[in-house]
């Protein structure tokens, strides 16, 4: 009886690992530049935050995409090296990015209500016959705490 349960658990783990593998087929992140209702993407200051993150974290602004709502800032960074790095390296890079965003947002009152910063690490690949294919490798979330600072949130 115990062997059967162990086999089921092992099978479930293997299936989950295969589904989460780097080469998995996932839908690419949306790159829609049109602002939707409640979206602050076109809001003044978002470009300055993007530039501050690029400068602090050492990325080009082309490798960063920022989307914002009234309470959430999503930062997508396209970095294949980071996508293949270990979890600690991804967490350290995301922390640097979130800290740079937090500092830049402090001078823009329109971002005062933001409660969550999520950093999505995007893995892009050159596909035959297509420009690029990509998938999200990891998303790290930072939430505003009682001290009004953003801290890595682990679920």
C-alpha positions in Angstrom: 0.0 0.0 0.0 2.8 2.4 0.9 4.7 1.7 -2.3 1.6 2.5 -4.4 1.3 5.9 -2.6 5.0 6.6 -3.1 4.7 5.9 -6.8 1.7 8.2 -7.1 3.6 11.0 -5.4 6.7 10.4 -7.5 4.6 10.5 -10.7 2.9 13.7 -9.6 6.2 15.4 -8.9 7.7 14.3 -12.3 4.6 15.6 -14.1 4.8 18.9 -12.3 8.5 19.3 -13.0 7.9 18.6 -16.7 5.2 21.1 -16.9 7.3 23.8 -15.2 10.4 23.1 -17.2 12.2 26.0 -18.9 11.3 24.7 -22.4 7.6 24.4 -21.7 5.1 25.9 -24.0 3.4 28.9 -22.5 1.7 31.9 -23.9 4.0 34.8 -24.3 3.5 37.8 -22.1 1.2 40.4 -23.5 2.9 43.4 -25.0 -0.2 45.5 -25.6 0.8 49.1 -25.4 -2.7 50.5 -25.3 -3.9 51.6 -21.9 -7.0 49.9 -20.6 -9.5 51.1 -18.0 -7.8 51.5 -14.6 -4.3 51.0 -16.2 -1.8 53.7 -15.5 0.6 52.5 -18.2 0.5 55.9 -20.0 0.7 57.8 -16.7 3.4 60.4 -16.4 6.4 59.1 -14.4 6.3 55.4 -15.6 9.1 56.1 -18.1 11.2 57.7 -15.4 10.7 54.7 -13.2 11.7 52.4 -16.1 14.8 54.5 -16.6 15.7 54.4 -12.9 15.4 50.7 -12.8 17.5 50.3 -16.0 20.2 52.6 -14.6 20.3 50.9 -11.1 20.0 47.3 -12.3 22.1 47.6 -15.4 19.5 46.8 -18.0 18.6 48.6 -21.2 15.1 50.2 -21.2 14.3 47.9 -24.1 14.6 44.8 -21.9 12.1 46.2 -19.3 8.4 46.6 -19.6 6.3 48.2 -16.9 2.6 47.9 -16.5 0.7 49.6 -13.7 -2.7 49.8 -12.2 -3.7 51.9 -9.2 -2.3 49.3 -6.7 0.0 47.1 -8.7 3.2 47.7 -10.6 4.4 44.8 -12.8 7.9 44.9 -14.1 8.9 42.4 -16.8 12.6 42.0 -17.4 13.8 40.0 -20.5 17.0 38.4 -19.4 17.9 34.9 -20.6 21.0 34.7 -18.3 18.9 35.6 -15.3 16.2 33.2 -16.4 18.7 30.3 -16.3 20.2 31.4 -13.0 19.5 29.8 -9.6 16.7 31.0 -7.4 19.0 33.1 -5.1 20.4 35.1 -8.1 16.9 35.7 -9.4 15.7 36.9 -6.0 18.7 39.2 -5.6 18.1 40.7 -9.1 14.4 41.1 -8.4 15.1 42.8 -5.1 17.4 45.3 -6.8 14.7 46.0 -9.4 12.0 46.4 -6.8 14.1 48.6 -4.6 14.9 50.9 -7.6 11.2 51.0 -8.5 10.3 51.9 -4.9 12.8 54.7 -4.8 11.7 56.1 -8.1 8.0 55.9 -7.2 8.6 57.9 -4.0 8.9 61.1 -6.1 5.7 60.4 -8.0 2.6 60.8 -5.8 0.4 59.1 -8.4 2.1 55.8 -7.4 1.4 56.3 -3.6 -1.4 53.7 -3.6 0.7 50.9 -5.2 0.7 48.0 -2.8 2.4 45.3 -4.9 5.4 45.3 -7.1 5.9 42.1 -9.1 9.0 41.3 -11.1 8.6 38.8 -13.9 11.7 37.3 -15.4 11.1 36.6 -19.0 13.0 34.0 -21.0 13.1 34.7 -24.7 14.2 32.4 -27.5 14.7 32.9 -31.2 12.2 30.7 -33.1 12.5 29.5 -36.7 10.2 31.6 -38.9 9.2 33.9 -36.0 10.8 36.9 -34.4 10.8 35.7 -30.8 9.0 33.4 -28.5 9.0 33.9 -24.8 7.7 32.6 -21.5 7.7 33.8 -17.9 10.4 31.9 -16.1 9.7 33.3 -12.6 7.6 36.0 -10.9 8.7 37.5 -7.6 6.3 39.6 -5.6 7.0 42.4 -3.2 4.3 43.8 -1.0 4.1 47.1 0.9 4.4 46.5 4.6 3.3 48.4 7.7 6.6 50.4 7.5 5.5 51.5 3.9 8.5 49.6 2.4 8.3 46.8 -0.1 9.5 43.4 1.0 9.7 40.1 -0.9 6.5 38.1 -0.3 6.7 34.4 -0.3 3.5 32.4 -0.6 
